[in-house]
Amino acid sequence: MNEYLASLVDELYQMGMRHVVVSPGSRSTALAILCKAYDGLVLHRNLDERSAAFFALGLAKASHTPVGLICTSGSAMAHYGPALTEAYHSRIPLVALTADRPPELRDCGAPQTINQNQMYLSFFVHTEELAIPSEEIAYTYPRQVARRAYLKAVADSRPVQINIPLREPLVPAMDKDIFSLGRGMRVFQILRGEKAVSFDYTQLRDKKGLLLCGPDAMNTYQDLILETAHRLHAPIVADPLSNMRMVSDYYLLDSYDAFLQVKSQWDLLKPDYVIQFGQIPVSKRVQQFLANFDSLYIQVDEEGEDRNPAHTTTTVLLASPKTFCQGLLEAMPVEKRSPEVTSYLEAWHYCQERARARLQEIDKEEGLVEGQIVRLLQKGLPKKSHILVANSMSIRYFDYYWEAQPNAIHLWGNRGVNGIDGTLSTALGMSVIHRPMIMVTGDLSFLHDLNGCIAGSMEELSLTVVLFNNDGGGIFQYLPQKKHPYFTDLFATPHGLDFSAVAPLMHVDYTRIDAADDFLSILSKYIGQKGIHIIEIPTNQEASCLIHKKYTRLDG
C-alpha cells in the first residue's frame, strides 16, 4: 500500500498540484502522512471538513490550479457538499481524495461507511475509485488514475474525486525512494489552447451595443474587453466581481442598478445587441432590464453553459472571451461613431454620472453606514490589495458604492451558488497566495463559518475582516417578507451575540468602532499584519435600509 499511494501522490505533484488541505481522520492516515512527507507539497490542516473544502476553494481560486482535499471515510465527505456546489458553479478545480473502507466492509453495518462513490455525482465532473493494491497491479496504475482526474479538473475547471478504499494497517512505512516507483522517464505536460470561433463580427457594426461583464474568478481579459468596447462604441455594465472597475473609463458603468430603477428610461437605453462575459451580474435590476427586450443576446462561454436566467440568449459562442475579443479586434476596423450610436452612448453616460453623483453623497451621512465604509475601504487600501466580499447585502453594497477607478484592488466572491457559508474559510485559503487580504461580511455569513478561524490561527495566516453587524438578516428589509407579521422571528432573526467573545476563543484580534472617522486608522494598523483581525461595525437593519434607499432610489 505504501508505494501504491505514494505513486498517486507523486503523480498529482508531477501534474502540477502544490497544495493539499487535510482534515484529521483514521482511514485517511496514509494519505495525510505521505502528503506531509512529500517535498514540494504544502499541507494545510483544517479540523472541520466543511471549512477545509472552502479553504481549498479559496486556494484554488487564488492560485488558478487544482488543490487537493483529504478526508476520512463516512460522513466526513458529506461536509464537502456546500463548497463542492460553489466550486462546480463558479468553475474552480478541486481534487477530492476521499479515504474509504474496503469493499468487504460496505453494506454490512461497519462504522463510518457510506456510499462515497455516488454522493456528489452532480458536482464532480469526474469520479473514480482506486482499486485496492495487489501484486497484479503495477505502480503505473495509480498514476493513470491521478492523471485522468487532474486533467479533467484542469480541462473543466471543476471538482473531481478519487475515492480510495484502504485496508489496515493504515500507517505507512516510509522510504526515501517510495515516491519514484512507476514514474517512468517521460515528462507529462498540460498545454491549454484557445477555442477559435466563426462569427460575423460585422453584424455589430453601427449598432447600439451593451457589454455585460459579470463575476468571473478566472478573468484575465479585462484590457481586451475595454478595447473591444472602444472598437464597438458600446458601454460596459461592469459588475464589481468582474474586476473591470480597476480602471476609470468613459465606457465603464458602475452605478447602473440605481438608474435602471427608473423604468421610463429603459426604451432610451435599449440595446440592439448584448454580449455577456462571465456569470450574470449581481444586479437584479440589470436582469429585469435585459429580460424586457428581444435584442440579439450573445453569450461568450467556452463551455456553452447557459448563464442567462432571463432565457433571452439568441447566440452562444463556444470560445473564450480572450479569443472572441481578439477575433473582433482583428475583423472590425476602427471607425467613427454614427450619430445614433453616439447619442445612445451619451444617454448611458448621462445616467451613469447622475447616479454616481447621488451615490457619492452618502459620505455626508452621519453615523456608521455600510456604503460609506465601502467607499472608505476603496480610499484607504494599498494598491494590489485583495478583498473577498460575502454574499447577501455585502456584495450589493459593493455593487453600488465601489467606483470604477485606477486602484488595482482585486475583488472576489463566491457567486457560484451565492451562499453565505464558507466565506471566511475561502478568504483564508486565498490569503495563502494573496496579501494583503481583506474580507467584508455581514454577521450571519461570519457566524456560518466561525470554525474557519481555527485554521487561520493554526496556519498563522493574515486576514482583516470588516464585519457589518446588523444583528440578523438585514437583506430581508428590502424584500416582500418585510410586511409579514412573523418578519422578526423568521427573517430578521436577531441573535444578540457579542462578537468580542470570538477573540479569546479563536485567538484573533478584535476591535469595534463606533464612528466612521475611526475606520481608516484601525484598518491601516491591521492591514498586512499576521493573524486574523476583526473590525466590527455595528449597524441597524431598518436604518441601513432607509439610508440605502435614500441614495440609490432615483425615481422618487
N, C-alpha and C positions, 0 to 999 in steps of 0.2 A: 504493500500500500504506500509506503513512504516514497519510493521512486516514482510510482504511478501518479500520485497527486503532485509531486514536485515537478513532473513534466508539464502538468496542466498549468501550474503557477508560472513556470518559466516561459511557457509559450505565450501566456497573456502578457507577460512583460515584454517579450520579443515583439509582440504585435503593437505595443505602444502603451499599455496600461502602466500608470505610475502611482496611483493612489487606490487604496482599499480601505473600506470602513467596516470594522468588525464589532459585533455585539457578543458578549460572553455567552458561552454555552458549552455543553459537554460533547455533543455529537460533532460539532464543528472544530474540535480541538486541533486536529491535524492541519486543517486549512489555515487556522489562525497562526499556529506555530511556524508553518512553512512560509507564510507571507511575512511574518515578523523577521524571520531569518534571512529572507532574500535581500541581497544587497541591491539597492536601487528602488525597491518598493517602499512607499511611505504608508505605514499602517496607522489608521486613526481609530481610537476606541470610542464607543458610544454605548452606554448601558441600555438605552431604550431603542428598540428596532425601528419604531416609528420616527423618532428623531434622527436615527442613523441614516435612514433612507433619504430624508430631506437634506441632511448634511451632505450626503453623496451627490444628491441632485444639484446642490449649490456648487460643489466642487466641479462637477462635470460641466455645469453651465459656465463657470468662470474659466475653466481650462480648455473647453471645447474638445475634450477627449473622454472616452468612456471611463467610468470609475467603478470599481468592484465593490460588492456588498456581500458580507459573510454573516450568516445566521445559523443557529442550531435548528433542529427538527421541531415539528409540531406547530403550535400557534405562533411561534416567533416570526415566521414568514408572513403570517396574516397581517402583522403590523406594518409591513411594507406597503400595504394597499394604497393609502392616500398619496404617498409620494410616487408610486408607480403610475397612478392615474394622471397626476400632474406631469410627470416626465413623458408619458405617452402623448398627451395632447399638446405639450409645449415642445416636443421633439428634442428631448435630452437623452443621450445614451447612457444607460446603466447596465452593468453585468451582475446579476444576482447569482451568487454561488450558495445555493441552499443545501445545507447538510441534511441528510435524511436517514431513516432506519433502512436496513436492507429488506429485500422483498419478503423474506420469511417472517418478518416481524410486523407486516402490514395486515390489516383486516383481521386481527386476532386479539385485539384488546391491549396491545403493547402501549405503554405510556409514550406521550409526546409523538404520536404517529397519526398523520392525516394524509390525504391525497394531495401531495405538493405539486404534482405534475399538471393539474388542471385548475389550480386555484385562481390564477390570473391570466387565463388564455386571452382575454380581451385586451390586455395591456402589455403582454410580451409579444414582440414580433417574431421571436424565435425561442423555443424551449426544447431542451434535450436532456435526457437522463444519461449520465455517465455510467457505463457498465461497471460492475464490481470487478476489481482486479483479479486476474487469473494468469496462469502461466502461458495460456494460449494467446493472450492479448499483448501486442508489442507496445513499447513506450511511445510509439508514434501515434497511437490511437487517441489518448487524452489530448495530444497536441492538435489533432484534427478537430476534435470537439471544441476546444478553445478557439481555434481559428475560425470555425464556422460561426460561433456565437459572436466573437469580436467583430468579424466582418459585417455581420448583419446589424450589429449595434451601430457601427460607423456608417454603413450604407443607408440605413433607415432613420438614423438619429433617434432611436427609441430603445426602451429596455429589452433585455434578453435574459434568459435564465438557463443555468446549467444546474440541474438537480443531481446531488452527489450522495448516493447511498453508501454508508460506511459500516463495516463490522468492527467489533472490538479486536485487538486493543486500539484505542483511539489516540494514544500519544505516540508520535512518530520517533523513530531512531534517526538522528541526524547524521549526515555525512557530507563532507565538503564538496563532493562531486555529484551529489544527489540530483541537482537541477539540470545537468547537461545531458542526461540519458535521452536518446531519441531525438536530439535536436537536429542532427544532420549538418551538412556543410552549406546548404543553400540559405541565402538571406531572403526573407519574405518581405515584400513591400505592399503598402496600400497607397494607391495613387487615385485621387479623385479628379474626375473630369467634369466638364460643364455640359449640360444638355443644350444642344442647339434648338432653335425654334424657327419655323417657317411662318412668317406673319407679314401681312401687307401693312407696314407702318404708315404708308401714305394716306390711309383712310382716316388718320387722325389729324391730317393737315387742315389748318384753318377751322378747326372745331373747338368748341368750348369744353375743355377737359378738366378733370379733377383727379389728382393723385392721392390715394388713400394709403397712408403708412401706419400700420398697426403694430402691436408688440411683436418682437422677433428677437429672441435671446441671441441668435447667431448672426445678427445683422452687421455686416461689414461693408455694406454697399451704399452708405449714406451719400457720399460725394457723387456717385453715379446717378442717384435719383434726383439730387439737386440739379445736376447738369441736364438731366432729362426734362425736368420741369421747365428749365430755361429754354430748352430747344422747342418744347411744345407750347410754351407760354401758358402753363397750367399751374394753378395754385396747389399746394400740398397740405392736406389735413394731416398734421404731424402729431400722432399720439405720443405722450411722454415716454412710453416704453419702446418706441421705435428709435429713440435717440437721434431723431432728426433735429431736435431742438438744441443741439450743441453748437449751432451757428445762428446768426441773425441774417435773415434774407427776406426780401420783398415778397417772395413766393411762399414763404412758410406761414402757416396759420396755426395759432396756438390757443385762441380764445373762441373757437367755433361753437363749443357747447353752449356758451352764453348767448351768442347772437342767433343761433339756429332755433332758439326758443320762439323767436318772432316769426311765426309761420307766414305772415304776409310778405316776407322777403323770399320765400322759397322759390317762387317762379322766377324771380330775378337771378337767383343763384343756381338754377337748374343747369346741370352739365349735359353736353351731348354724349359724353363718354366718361366712365370712371375706370381707373386702373388701381387694383388693390394689391399691395405688397404686405406680406405677413398676415397676422391674425386680424380679426375685425377690431377696430378701435374700442377703447373703454367706453367712450361716449355713447349713451343710448340715443341722444338727440341726433347724432350723425346717422345712426342706423335707421331711425324713423324718417329722416330727411331723404336718404337714398332709396328707401322702400317705397317712397311716394312717386317715383318716376320710372319710366320704362327705357331709360338710356342704355346704350351699349355698355355692358359691365364686364370688364376683363379681370380675371384673377390670374396673377403670375405666381405659379406654385409648382415646383419641380416634382412634387408627389401627386399633384392633381387632386388634393383633398378639398372638399367643399368647406370653405371658411367664411361663408356669407349667410348668416342666419335669416336674412330677408329673402333668400332664394331668388334673387334677381339677376344672378350671373348669366351672361349670354355666351362668354368665351372663357375657356380655361387654357392657359398656355403652360405646357409641361416644360418649364425652363426655370433656371434660377433667375432671381431679379438682376443679378450681375450680367448674365448672358442677354436677357431681354433689353436692358438699358444700353449695353454696348452695341447690340444689333440696331436699335433705334437711332443711336447717335451716328452710326455709320451710314444708315439708309436715308436719314432725313437731313437735308441741308439747313444751314442757318438762314432763317427768313424773318422778315419784319412781321409784326403782329398785324392782323387785319383789324379794322375798326371794331367789328363785333367782338372779337376775342379780347381786344384792349379794354373795351367797356365792361366786359364780363370779369376780367381780372381786377379791374379797378373797383367793381362792386364788392367782390370778396375782400379786397384790401381795406375798403372803407369800413365794412362791418367789423373786420378784424381790429382796426385801430380804435374804433369807437368802444368796442367791448374791452379791449386791453386797458384803455384809459380808465374805464369804470372799475375793472378788477384791481388796478393799482391803488385805488382809493382806500382799499381795506387797510393800508398802512396807517391811516389816520385813526383807525378804531382803537379804543382803549381796552385794556384788559388782555387776556390770553385768547387769541383767535387762531385756529388751525391754519387758515390760509396765510395769515401774516407770518406764522412760523415757517411755512414752506418758502416764502419769499426771503426771509432772513437766512434760511439754510443756503439758498442759492447765492446769496451775497457773501456768506461767511466761510464757505467750504473752500479748501485749496483746490486748484486745478487737478484734474485726473482723479478726483475722489469717486467713490462708487457708493450708490445708495440702493438698497433693496426696499421697495415700497410695498407694504402689506395691502391686501385687498379691502373690500368694503369701502368705507369713506376715505381712507388714507390715499388710495390711488386717485380718487376723484378730486381730492384737494390738489394733488399734483397736476391733474388734467387741466384744472382751471388756473392755478397760480404759478406753475413753473413756466417761465417765459423762454422763448427761443432767443438765445444769446450765446456769444462765444465764451464758453466756460469749461469745455471738455470734461464735464461731470457726467458720468455714465449712470443711467437709471435702469434698474432691474425690477422684475416682478414675477410672480407665479400666476400667469394668466392662462395656463392650460385648461384648468377647470375652475379657476377663480375662487378657490377655497381659502379659508382663513387659517388653516392649520399648517404647521411646519415652517412658518416664515422665519422664526428665529434660527432654527437649525439650518435652513437654506442660507441665510446670511452668514452664519458661522462657517459653513462649508466654503462659501465664496471668499471669506476673509483669509483662507489659506493662500489664495492666489492674489487677491486684490487688497491693497491698503492705500489710503485709509478707507475703511468700510463702515458705512452707516446704515442703520435700519430705521425706518419710520413706520410706526404701527399704532393701531388702536389697542385698547386694553383687552378686548376679547381675543384678538389674534395673538397677543402676547401670552395670555393665560393658557391658550390652547397648546402652546409649545414651551411651557415653562421648563420642562425637562432638558431642553436644549442648552440651558445654562450650565448643566453638569459637564457636557462635552467641551464647552467653551473654556471652562475652568481647568479641566484635565489637560487640554491641549495648549493652554496659555495663549489663546487667540486674542485678537484685538478687534473689538466691535463697540461702536457707540450706538445706543438705542434711544431714539427720540420717541417717547411713549405718550400718545394722546390718551388721557384717561377721562372719559365722559361717563364712567360708571355704568357700562352696559352697551346695548346695541343701538348706537346713535343713528345708524343708517335708516332705521325704521321710522325716524321722524319725517323722512322725505317720502314715505310710501303710504298707500291707502290704509294700511293697518293702523295708522296713527289715530283714526277715528273710531276704532273698535273699543268697546268698554273694557276688554281684557288686555289692552295695549301694554300696560306696565308689567303685568305678570308674565305675559307670553312673549313680548318682543323687546321692550326697553330693558327688561331683566337686570335691574340694578343689583350689584353684588356687594358693594360697600367694602371691598378689600383694601388693605393698606399695603401698597407696593414696597414700602420701605423695608418690610419684613423679608423681602427677597434677598437683600444684601447679605445678612449674616447666614441665611440658609444656603445660598448658592455661591457665596464667596465672590460677590460682584460689588462694584461701586454704585452708589445711588445718590441722586440729587433731585430735589423737587424745586421747581421755580414757580414764582407767583407773579412775575412781571416779564413782559416780552423783552424789556431792556436788559434783563439778566441772561438771556438765552445765548447770545454770541460769545460772551466771556466764558460761560460754563462750557460751551461747545469747544472753544479753542483750547481749553485745558485738557479735554478728554481726547480730542482727535489724534489718532496715531499712537496713543499710549496702549501698552499691553494690558489685556484684561477686558472684561465686559463692563461697560459704563452706561448706566441708565439715567436719562434725563426725563423725569416725569413732568408732564404739562397738564395740570388739571383743567378740564373744560366742562361746560354744561350742555347737555344734549339739546334742549329746547333753544337756549340762547345761541348756540352754534348754528343751528338750523336757520334761525331768523336772520342772523348776520350773513350767513352764506347766501341766502335768497336775496338779501338786500343788495349785494354787489354782483350777483350773477343773473338776476332776472332783469331783462331789458325790455320786456313787453308790457310793463305796468306803467 
